Amino acid sequence: MTKVKKIMSVLMSGILAGSLWAIPGADEVSLKEMNSPQLIQLMGNGINLGNTMEAAGSWLGYNHAQVTDYEKAWGQPVTTKKMFEAMKAAGFDSVRIPVAWTHTMDWSRGKFTIRKDYLDRVAKVVDWALESDLFVIINDHWDYQWWGMFSHDEALAWKIYEAIWSQVGERFKDYSLKLIFEGGNEEIGDRLNDVVDTKVDSRLDASIKYSSKGKLTENQCYALSEKIDQKFVDIIRSQGSNNSKRFLLIPGYNTDIDKTGDSRFKMPADKTNTIQKLIVSVHYYKPETYCLVNDPKNSWGYMDSWPGYDSNFNTVSKQNYWFRKLNKFTEQGYGVIIGEYGVSTRKDGTKKPGMESWMQSVLDNCEKYNYCPMLWDCNTFFKKNGNVLGFTDSDISAVYLRK
């Protein structure tokens, strides 16, 4: 959304509501009175701090590594405040910070405490983002794929989940309402059947056998996802302080638009609030063979030119087909966030044809429907190395700074 359009939209909605709550930069009192669609108007365009705080490396162990070693595990630089200042300067108003929380939790031996220095490190990163005038989302993201435990040892899985949000919620309960909690990621859905393997997580030994795929049916996964989402809301609301009014982001089933739109997906209840504070999140990588595949030799499929795959996909109307499906949630009063979207480069690191028009189309559709899009980028186009901070490709930069 352009800055001018965004401000005018927000001002008009405030005038129609008979108040000035919606002026950009609203204070904490105003945020408490906003509903989630109103918040989305202020969140503008967002970006992910990808492959950083959620990076996982079993070789680091769970009790000895330096906290910054975890965020470097997948090749990203150590996070700095200047990165968030550069995001703001590049035209973003929101940042999603994916996090892995079990780095320092020895759950295989019945210990569920997150190491204090790791909690403090995540808090410092959140502080920098808030100080840079960004809305912030934190979640539990992949996290050594422990989520598959729900189909192997459900009682243990609940202990892990409740321990994470009890500690994270308590640590951040007094933070600004510009901080949003997201209860999970893509794993709340079919991936509750994930393999939890000793090759992934060094805490697992031969006596813990979670190395096969779970056997939950899809209906069972839907039902369990509903329980997980409800537990998330209940834990956070029970903590009081700002968590009683904090906006909570509920991952859709697999974060897939179709499966989230299925009648089996149910949003949790938020009985303590008469104002709608819940938001639904989905991800958008369509067509997958354009967005996600970068190797022509990959047997799954590859196309060098996205418009050549299907001439309809390079129009706003084709993406509109997918985004329009989410109307069912806005009509029920929920806000909508596209928690991830993006296009991978070719294997040689160069851009694919049509990337800018694909991104522009996503932003246009999100502006049309009042969704907040969060670009997935891992130091690919938005650089965060040393003195290079921001977009290095002028065509992509223009998409986000257009007037």
Secondary structure, DSSP 8 states (H G I E B T S, - for coil): --HHHHHHHHHHHHHHTTSSTTSTT--HHHHHH--HHHHHHHH-SEEE-TTTTT---GGGTTTTS-HHHHHTTTS-----HHHHHHHHHTT--EEEE----GGG--GGGT-----HHHHHHHHHHHHHHHHTT-EEEE----TTTGGGGGGT-HHHHHHHHHHHHHHHHHHHTTS-TTEEEE---TTSSGGGG----TTT-TT--TT----S-----HHHHHHHHHHHHHHHHHHHHHT-GGGGT--EEEE-GGG-HHHHHSTT------TT-SS--EEEEEEE--SHHHHT---TT-TT---S-HHHH-GGGGSHHHHHHHHHTTHHHHHTT-EEEEEEE-----TTS---TTHHHHHHHHHHHHHHHTEEEEE--SSSSEEEETTEEEE--HHHHHHHH--
